[in-house]
Amino acid sequence: MKNHMEKTEAFLRLSSVLLLVLTALLIGLDHQTKFVFFAYRKASYDNVHALVVLVYVDAVVAGYNLLRLFGQCSSTPAAWVKANPNGSNINLAWLSLLLDQMAVYVAFGANSAAFQASVLGITGIPDFQWMKLCNKYTKFCIQMGGALMCGYVACLLLISISFITAFNLFRQYSPKRFLLLKSISD
Amino acid sequence: MKNHMEKTEAFLRLSSVLLLVLTALLIGLDHQTKFVFFAYRKASYDNVHALVVLVYVDAVVAGYNLLRLFGQCSSTPAAWVKANPNGSNINLAWLSLLLDQMAVYVAFGANSAAFQASVLGITGIPDFQWMKLCNKYTKFCIQMGGALMCGYVACLLLISISFITAFNLFRQYSPKRFLLLKSISD
């Protein structure tokens, strides 16, 4: 049954890698040139810092999950994936939980920031004389919306992964005494 | 020792409530009137949707944590806080973990979105003719920066709280067999 859980984790990691790469590609390849304000102007992801940051963040998080996937599928899976209650591997399990959590929050934060920038593109802020852009660059905005949706689905998968990691680590501990590892096999 | 952990959780919840309320107040009371573009103009949090959303989200999350705090300090703390491996309270423990996690992600996402809106206020987007605002509304922007910093500290506390909740729930499970509760007292 534990093997079953490992397969689920591997499947989730693979899916999240694919979705993160898809998000980065959809954003990175998104551009539209249009005749606005008496000149041809180009809307591209590198106009907005938040989108550039999201592309880099998604690439790094995808790379991290790919590494973890290789580690899990290689011949020595114990060190990274499983928490061995008798060895020093418990520290590695804590490290891997920490990294998984960091991956979730960095990806989710960057996605939310990019989402906010995109919402401003749709609504603008009239009080600040910031004009809405999505009525001009419609194709650009639709592709961006798709990319951000992929990004949020990837975040959901990353959250599930960190749940599994936390579950596998924390169930090694005693339910009665604080931070005491269980040695009895029950 | 478990009592010690409960005290820590209560302290974290109280601190997060105070910080969330402080964040909401700092944002809600933030406004600056200035003579710009041949007229007196007012910068206020309700110019930007993301800031309005953040005020409401922080209020709701603070209310939720206050409720949990009261539940924890009342005479029947078992139902909400502790996972009883023999009873049906394990479902309540899962629910409370789910709510804690939702609180974290909603608060963190709203904070990141508001952070992005504020960064745009500092930098503007020259390619889109969105002017920077923080050189005009300096006092407004400094107060907003302080509010967002409080918000991120509150998110860190919420993450710690959900770690404790997850730890207390997951350590009720067997380290060997999948989703099997431990009944042996070790």
Interface residues (C-beta under 8 A of the other chain):
Chain A: M1 K2 H4 M5 F37 R41 A43 N47 V48 H49 A50 P85 Q101 Y105 F108 G109 A110 S112 A113 A114 F115 Q116 A117 V119 L120 T123 I125 D127 F128 Q129 W130 M131 L133 I159 F163 A166 F167 L169 F170 R171 Q172 Y173 S174 P175 K176 R177 F178 K182 S183 I184 S185 D186
Chain B: M1 K2 H4 M5 F37 R41 A43 N47 V48 H49 A50 P85 Q101 Y105 F108 G109 A110 S112 A113 A114 F115 Q116 A117 V119 L120 T123 I125 D127 F128 Q129 W130 M131 L133 I159 F163 A166 F167 L169 F170 R171 Q172 Y173 S174 P175 K176 R177 F178 K182 S183 I184 S185 D186
